[in-house]
Amino acid sequence: MDKNRQAVRINDSFTRGLEQKWLPRMAKALPERVSPDHMTLIGIFAAFVVAAGYLMTSFSPWWLMLSNFGLVLHWYGDSLDGTLARVRKCERERYGYFVDHVCDIGTVVLIAISMGISPLMQMEIALFVAVGYSMMNVYVHIVAYTRQKFLLSHGKIGPTEFRIILILINLVIILWNPVIFRYNDEFYRVLDAAGIAIAAMLFGTFIYRSISGARQLNDLDTGKTG
C-alpha cells in the first residue's frame, strides 16, 4: 500500500454529470472576495436552517419548506467550497479534508436530532439513521487509506441525491402524513418509515461492502490478485 499516493475521487452518482458541468461555472461566477471558507460557513449555517425547519413543524408542517430551502443552501455551500478552491488553485488538502468531514458529520447529527425532537420522527429512528451514515462515513475513510479510492457515492447515490430524496419526503409530509403503523403504543408516520428504510439501506451497505472489501484486501495482501 502506497501511503503517500493521494486517493482518487470516485463519483458515479446520478447528478455527477450535471454537477461536473455547472459547479465550476458557478464557482467562476463568484466574486473574488468570496472564499472557500465563506462557502463552508454557508453550509454550516444551512444545516441550522434545516434543523430549525424541522423543529418548527411543531407549529405547522409547512415549516418543512424552510428545511427544504436549507437543504438547497447546504448543497450550494457544501458543493462549492472545494470546487472554488480547485478552480482558483488555492487548495489546502489536509485542512479542506479535515474541515469538510468534521462539518459533514456534525451536520448529519444536528439534522438527525432535530428530526427526532420534531413531531415527525421517533428519536430512536433518527439516531439509527445518523449511526448508519456515520458507519458509511468511516468506511469511506478506511477505503481511502487502504485502497487510495475516495468514494463520493454508493450505488449511484451521493450527498446530492440524498438531499433530493429528503426534499421530496418533506414535500410529501406537508400534504400527506398518515400513521403508517403502530408499535408499543407509539405511532409511526411517513418520516419514520423513510428513516427505517434509509437506516436499513445504510447498515446493509456497510455490512456488504465491509465483507467484500476485507476479502479484496486479503487477496491483495496474499498475492491472489494483481
C-alpha positions as CSV (number, residue, x, y, z in Angstrom):
1,M,0.0,0.0,0.0
2,D,1.4,3.4,-1.0
3,K,0.6,5.7,1.9
4,N,1.9,8.7,0.1
5,R,-0.3,8.4,-3.0
6,Q,-3.4,10.6,-3.0
7,A,-6.7,8.9,-3.0
8,V,-8.6,9.1,-6.4
9,R,-12.1,10.6,-6.1
10,I,-14.7,8.2,-7.5
11,N,-18.2,9.5,-8.2
12,D,-20.8,7.6,-10.1
13,S,-23.9,9.4,-8.8
14,F,-26.9,10.3,-11.0
15,T,-26.2,14.0,-10.7
16,R,-22.4,13.7,-11.4
17,G,-22.6,14.9,-15.0
18,L,-24.7,18.0,-14.2
19,E,-22.5,18.9,-11.2
20,Q,-19.3,18.5,-13.1
21,K,-20.6,20.8,-15.7
22,W,-22.2,23.5,-13.6
23,L,-20.3,23.7,-10.3
24,P,-17.0,25.0,-11.9
25,R,-19.1,27.6,-13.8
26,M,-20.9,28.6,-10.6
27,A,-17.5,28.9,-8.8
28,K,-16.0,31.1,-11.5
29,A,-19.0,33.4,-11.3
30,L,-18.5,34.1,-7.6
31,P,-16.9,37.5,-6.6
32,E,-13.2,37.3,-5.8
33,R,-13.9,38.4,-2.2
34,V,-15.9,35.2,-1.6
35,S,-13.5,32.5,-0.4
36,P,-13.9,28.7,0.0
37,D,-14.2,29.3,3.8
38,H,-17.2,31.5,3.2
39,M,-18.9,28.7,1.3
40,T,-18.1,26.3,4.2
41,L,-19.7,28.8,6.6
42,I,-22.8,28.9,4.3
43,G,-23.0,25.2,4.5
44,I,-22.8,25.3,8.3
45,F,-25.5,28.0,8.5
46,A,-27.7,26.0,6.2
47,A,-27.5,23.0,8.5
48,F,-29.0,25.1,11.3
49,V,-31.7,26.3,8.9
50,V,-32.6,22.7,8.1
51,A,-32.8,21.9,11.8
52,A,-34.8,25.0,12.6
53,G,-37.4,24.0,9.9
54,Y,-37.8,20.5,11.5
55,L,-38.1,21.9,15.0
56,M,-40.8,24.5,13.8
57,T,-43.0,21.7,12.5
58,S,-44.5,21.5,16.0
59,F,-46.5,24.5,14.8
60,S,-47.1,23.7,11.1
61,P,-45.8,21.1,8.6
62,W,-45.3,24.0,6.2
63,W,-42.1,24.8,8.1
64,L,-40.6,21.9,6.1
65,M,-40.3,24.4,3.3
66,L,-37.7,26.1,5.4
67,S,-35.9,22.8,5.8
68,N,-36.0,22.3,2.0
69,F,-34.6,25.8,1.5
70,G,-31.8,24.9,3.9
71,L,-31.0,21.7,2.1
72,V,-30.7,23.6,-1.2
73,L,-28.5,26.2,0.5
74,H,-26.4,23.4,2.1
75,W,-25.8,21.8,-1.3
76,Y,-24.7,25.2,-2.6
77,G,-22.2,25.8,0.2
78,D,-21.0,22.2,0.6
79,S,-20.6,21.6,-3.1
80,L,-18.8,24.9,-3.9
81,D,-16.3,25.2,-1.1
82,G,-14.0,22.5,-2.6
83,T,-14.9,23.4,-6.2
84,L,-14.0,27.0,-5.6
85,A,-10.6,26.1,-4.1
86,R,-9.9,23.8,-7.1
87,V,-10.9,26.5,-9.7
88,R,-8.8,29.1,-8.0
89,K,-5.9,26.7,-7.4
90,C,-5.8,27.6,-3.7
91,E,-6.4,24.1,-2.3
92,R,-5.4,23.2,1.2
93,E,-5.8,19.5,1.0
94,R,-5.3,18.5,4.6
95,Y,-7.2,21.5,6.0
96,G,-10.0,21.1,3.5
97,Y,-10.3,17.3,4.1
98,F,-10.5,17.8,7.8
99,V,-12.9,20.7,7.9
100,D,-15.2,19.2,5.3
101,H,-15.7,15.9,7.1
102,V,-16.0,17.4,10.6
103,C,-18.7,19.7,9.2
104,D,-20.3,16.8,7.4
105,I,-20.8,14.5,10.4
106,G,-21.8,17.5,12.5
107,T,-24.5,18.4,10.0
108,V,-25.9,14.8,10.0
109,V,-26.0,14.6,13.8
110,L,-27.6,18.1,14.1
111,I,-30.3,17.3,11.5
112,A,-31.0,13.9,12.9
113,I,-31.5,15.2,16.4
114,S,-33.8,18.0,15.1
115,M,-35.9,15.3,13.3
116,G,-36.1,13.3,16.4
117,I,-37.2,16.2,18.5
118,S,-39.8,17.2,15.9
119,P,-43.3,15.5,15.9
120,L,-42.4,13.9,12.6
121,M,-40.0,11.2,13.6
122,Q,-39.1,9.0,16.6
123,M,-35.7,9.9,18.1
124,E,-34.6,6.3,18.0
125,I,-35.1,6.1,14.3
126,A,-33.4,9.4,13.7
127,L,-30.3,8.3,15.6
128,F,-30.2,5.0,13.8
129,V,-30.0,6.9,10.5
130,A,-27.2,9.1,12.0
131,V,-25.3,6.0,13.1
132,G,-25.8,4.3,9.8
133,Y,-24.5,7.4,8.0
134,S,-21.5,7.6,10.4
135,M,-20.6,4.0,9.7
136,M,-20.6,4.6,6.0
137,N,-18.5,7.7,6.5
138,V,-15.9,5.6,8.4
139,Y,-16.0,3.0,5.7
140,V,-15.2,5.7,3.1
141,H,-12.2,6.9,5.0
142,I,-10.9,3.3,5.5
143,V,-11.2,2.6,1.8
144,A,-9.4,5.9,1.1
145,Y,-6.5,4.8,3.3
146,T,-6.3,1.2,2.3
147,R,-7.2,1.4,-1.4
148,Q,-6.5,5.1,-2.3
149,K,-10.0,5.4,-3.5
150,F,-12.2,8.1,-2.1
151,L,-15.8,7.1,-2.7
152,L,-18.2,10.0,-3.2
153,S,-21.2,7.9,-3.9
154,H,-22.6,4.4,-3.3
155,G,-24.9,2.7,-5.9
156,K,-25.5,6.0,-7.8
157,I,-26.5,7.8,-4.6
158,G,-24.3,10.6,-3.3
159,P,-24.9,13.5,-1.0
160,T,-26.8,15.5,-3.7
161,E,-29.2,12.6,-4.3
162,F,-29.7,12.1,-0.6
163,R,-30.7,15.8,-0.3
164,I,-33.1,15.4,-3.2
165,I,-34.7,12.4,-1.6
166,L,-35.1,14.2,1.7
167,I,-36.6,17.3,-0.1
168,L,-39.2,15.0,-1.8
169,I,-40.0,13.3,1.5
170,N,-40.6,16.7,3.1
171,L,-42.9,17.7,0.3
172,V,-44.9,14.5,0.8
173,I,-45.2,15.0,4.5
174,I,-46.6,18.6,4.1
175,L,-49.6,17.2,2.2
176,W,-49.8,13.6,3.5
177,N,-48.5,12.3,6.8
178,P,-50.7,9.4,8.0
179,V,-49.9,6.9,10.6
180,I,-48.1,4.1,8.8
181,F,-48.1,1.6,11.6
182,R,-48.3,1.4,15.4
183,Y,-45.9,-0.4,17.7
184,N,-45.8,-0.4,21.6
185,D,-48.4,2.3,21.7
186,E,-46.2,4.6,19.5
187,F,-47.4,5.9,16.2
188,Y,-45.0,5.8,13.2
189,R,-45.5,8.1,10.3
190,V,-44.0,8.8,6.9
191,L,-40.6,10.1,8.0
192,D,-40.3,7.2,10.4
193,A,-40.9,4.7,7.6
194,A,-38.5,6.5,5.4
195,G,-35.9,6.6,8.2
196,I,-36.2,2.9,8.8
197,A,-35.7,2.2,5.1
198,I,-32.7,4.5,4.9
199,A,-31.1,3.2,8.1
200,A,-31.6,-0.4,6.8
201,M,-30.0,0.5,3.5
202,L,-27.0,2.2,5.2
203,F,-26.4,-0.7,7.6
204,G,-26.9,-3.3,4.8
205,T,-24.5,-1.5,2.5
206,F,-21.9,-1.1,5.3
207,I,-22.0,-4.8,6.1
208,Y,-21.9,-5.9,2.5
209,R,-19.1,-3.5,1.5
210,S,-17.1,-4.3,4.6
211,I,-17.1,-8.0,4.0
212,S,-16.4,-7.7,0.3
213,G,-13.7,-5.1,0.9
214,A,-12.0,-7.3,3.5
215,R,-11.9,-10.2,1.0
216,Q,-10.4,-7.9,-1.7
217,L,-7.7,-6.7,0.7
218,N,-6.9,-10.2,1.8
219,D,-6.5,-11.2,-1.8
220,L,-4.2,-8.3,-2.5
221,D,-2.1,-8.9,0.6
222,T,-1.7,-12.6,-0.1
223,G,-0.9,-12.1,-3.7
224,K,-4.1,-13.8,-5.1
225,T,-4.8,-10.8,-7.4
226,G,-2.7,-8.3,-9.2
